[in-house]
């Protein structure tokens, strides 16, 4: 079976461009894989994890 056909995911895009930001919650420097547009808060990894709803 040919793995390149069908709905399989391919992860050959290379490294993502990262953008420097200041966390909206704690004020630490952080990097995110998207360019913030300034209309929504951006969080560092720690603050984002605190705000994410718990999964059971």
N, C-alpha and C positions, 0 to 999 in steps of 0.2 A: 504494500500500500504506500502511496506517495504522501509523505507528511506535509508537503508544501501546499496541498490542495485542501479545500474545505475551510472550516471555521477556526482552525488552529491559530493560536497567537504566535507572532514572531517578534522577537526582542532584539532586532539587529539595527536599531536606530542610533546607537552610539550614546555617548554621555549626554545627559541633559544639561541645558544651560541653567545655572543657578543665579539667583538675584539676592543681593544683600538687603536686609530689612532690619528694622528695629521692632521688637515684639510690642504689640499694643497693650499687653498686660503687664509684663515685668520690666520692659525697657532694654532687655539684652539684645545684642547683635545676633542675627540669625541669617540663614540662607534658605530660600524657598525655590521650588522648581517652576515658578510662574512669575510673571511680571505684575506686581500689584498695581491696581489702577487708582488707589487712594479712596475708593468709596466704601470699602469694607475693612474691618480690622484684620491684621495679620499677626499670627502667633508663632513663637519659637516652638520647638518640638515638645518641650516639657509642658508649656502652657496649653498647647493644642491637645495633648494627651489628657490633661486635667479637665478640659471642657467637653471632650468626647463622651457621649452617653455610654454607660456600661452595658456590655453584652452579657447575657446570662447563659 
